[in-house]
Amino acid sequence: MKRIFTLLLLPICTGAFAQKLGPLSIEKIMRDPKWIGVAPSNIRWSDDSKKIYFNWNPENADRDQLYAITPSNIKPEKVSLEAQKALIPEYGEWNKKRTIKLFEKNGDIWLSDLKTGKIQQLTNTVDRESSATFSGDESKVIFQRGENLYSLKINGGELVQLTNFTHGASATPTPAAGRRGGGARRGAADVATGNDQERWLKSEQLELFDIIKVKDKDRKLDSAERKNFEVKKLKEIAVDDKSVGSVAVSPDGRYITYRLAKYPEGVKSAIVPDYVTASGFTEDIPNRTKVGGPQTTYESFVFDTQKDTTYKIVTSAIPGIKDLPDYVKDYPKEQERRTKTNADRQVEIRGPFWSEDGKNAIVEVSAQDNKDKWIMKLDPATGALTLMDREHNDAWVGGPGQGNVGWTDNTHFYFESEASGYAHIYLLDVTTGTKKQLTTGKYEVQTLHLSNDKKTFYFTANVEHPGITHFYRIPVSGGEPVKITSMKGGNEVTLSPDEKWVAIRYSYSNKPWELYVQPNKPGAKAEQVTNSTTEEFKSYAWREPQVITFKNRYGSDVYARLYVPEKQDPAKPAVVFVHGAGYLQNVHYWWSSYFREYMFNNMLADNGYTVLDIDYSGSAGYGRDWRTAIYRHMGGKDLTDQEDGVKMLVDKYGVNPKHVGLYGGSYGGFITLMAMFTEPDTWAAGGAIRSVTDWAHYNHGYTDEILNEPYNDEKSYRLSSPIYFANGLKGNLLMLHGMVDQNVNYQDIIRLSQRLIELHKENWELASYPVEDHGFVQPSSWTDEYKRIFKLFETTLKK
């Protein structure tokens, strides 16, 4: 009995000690990430700046819960369910004095008074009301219900419908003909508007019969009297089968702008079969279209309520609207055809953005071929556009800060552009057309916020180093940026509404995200609020990767994370990790979104591997030219950067060039395939996870920016797609793919598998995961996946 009692006590006693992680293993690091600890997320301020709310899970519960602190009391407290129901949503529209806020909640419009704390519900309908704003004089609330725009007086409550969009062939369809061919009964005046025969018959009737003359006279008198009592009918705006969106009204209420979208018909979408289902039957998941399919087209209009007329915003005079993309020169016949056609390029208009006094309106126009973005001044009375700025890129316009626009006063409009090579802030005088660059240097402005008094810009940028972000301020007139945060690493800042405090979500390369609070002053101390990581996680000495640079073959600096083993394996092996997404940054001083791979790289180093993680050409954080270096050739410079990295490892770190492997997911999986197929002598083994094998089968929004469209630029697709190079495989290839992947479809890897079979290749295998989408969820899948990858490296790189 005594022995049994001792055994029962044992689990309780051992639980009193902090669990040690011990040597890393796949089973340990690929568990549910809660074992690491759950970092705070979704950080936001109350409207009165008195509380900070955030989601957190320090108790390892089934799901995150809402917590709150105050700047003066940073001990987190759970927010009760009743208190959560009463919370005002973070997003809404403020009046000019920032004392009253409009917001949407449960599909209705509400009004909150910051000073009194009073909350008023303005609408209560079964329909959804959205996009609420104040009218120019702030006496009304403007909102959208369905496709139409409405105004509601704040004091008095008069509801007025501002638009009346109608669908169909015409706003007033003709009644169907009767059995004898006749339609609805019409008066003499109606007949007079008919064809020649009807007009002649009416004239004859008036000539022959007095009764017809009397009835016609009475009808005209009745019609005149009715006009005295009729209420003016809201103009019907016929939009046929198009979808209405972006409906907005000018500050003075005169102009209503809207956009019509024409969705293509008969577009074929992919189908993703789901094999493991509750029903026991295979079920099809409708999926996306493939690159190059017909795209939605847009037109923007102005409704002048004073003139009761509607007209289109004129895009035909936009400078460069007929320009042909540079790549068309590679296809002389297509270039000749397009030159003869001389058609306008398809564009999409965003806005207008009205100045506060309503005297100036700016629109942002983007070309559907991605080569141009124009900032244009709109004349709402005519729909004419005047050029303020044009950003052109023979590859594609993009980068951080796209969409960061607004007014600093009634004549100055700000926006971000990569015109200098890096994303920076520009200020435009719309009266003179002059443009001023406010920030400059080899760094990117990544977030942008205008202060309440419109005198200061707050922004996040990587000024000091591509892999370090800080929070800065600068006067709207320009000047030297002033750094507010001071902790080296990643600083994600949420400014309080009164602009006196900053909530900082901060992390370092080997320390996950935590919440800090700091006064909005340079050099002020940041106080740590949360401590989320578990004792088990902290019991292992996680490496701080070395952030290094090396020169690629083109003379450019390539940034990389390097993991050097304390004891190199006798085989001197190396592994290169390739991050995904293409346009993403992973060489930095903050906690990686690839945290599982970070832990796996630590484990590889523990086992004697040298590990390299590169921000290759096309990665984020390094400006326009690095971003677009992969244009028309993915698997070009982004792959040679990996090759040059291996050469550096061989030359400086004693790596055996015969014992090098690589792995990565999504875009990283694509690079792995391209490496194994096109540079087979460099790579002994590769693990390609959820990889794109043929870019013609990927989505439109991402692919057409980089490679254009497959039927317009076939050379780029053939140059960039691994399936065309599969015959080059020499090393050992492991492919891993989720079977319900709705991003890179499972069909992609199956097509490549069939190609490898037909090419009689034997040194490859495919591991399929029946319940996984693009981003794996199940710990069992992660574990199986990385066990296979580790086995691949252990058996091929340590010979």
ABEGO torsion letter per residue (X at the ends): XAAAAAAAAAAAAAAABBBBAEBBBAAAAABBAAAAEBBBBGBBBBAAGABBBBBBBAAGBABBBBBBBBAABABBBBBBAAAAAABBBABEBBBAAGABBBBBBGGBBBBBBAAAGBBBBABBBABBBBGBBBBAAGABBBBBBEABBBBBBABGGBBBBABBBBBEABABBBBBBBAAGBBBBBBAAAAAABBAAAAAAAAAAAAABAAAAAAAAAAAAAAAAAAAABBBBBBBBBAEABBBBGBBBBAAGABBBBBBBBBBBGBBBBBBBBABBAAGBBBBBBBBBBBGBBBBBBBBBBBBAAAGBBBBBBAAABBGAABBBAAAAABAAAAAAAAAAGBBBBBBBBOBBBBAAGABBBBBBBBAAGABBBBBBBBAAAGBBBBABBBBBABBBBEBGBGBBEBABAABBBBBBAAAGBBBBBBBBAAAGBBBBABBEBBBBABBBBBAAGABBBBBBBAABAABBBBBBBBAAEEBBBBABABBEBBBBBBBAAGABBBBBBBBAABBBBBBBBBBBBGBBBBBABBABBAAAAABBBBBBBBBBBBBAAGBBBBBBBBBBABBBAAGBBBBBBBBGGBBBABBABBBABAAAAAAAAAAAAAGBBBBBBBBBGBBGAEAAAAAAABGBBGBAAAAAAAAAAAAAAAAAGBBAABBBBBEBEAAAAAAAAAAAABAAABABBBBBGBBABAAABBAAAAAAAAEBAAABAAAAAAABAAAAAAABABBBBBBBBAABAABBAAAAAAAAAAAAAAGBAABBBBBBAABBABBABAAAAAAAAAAAAAAAAAAAAX
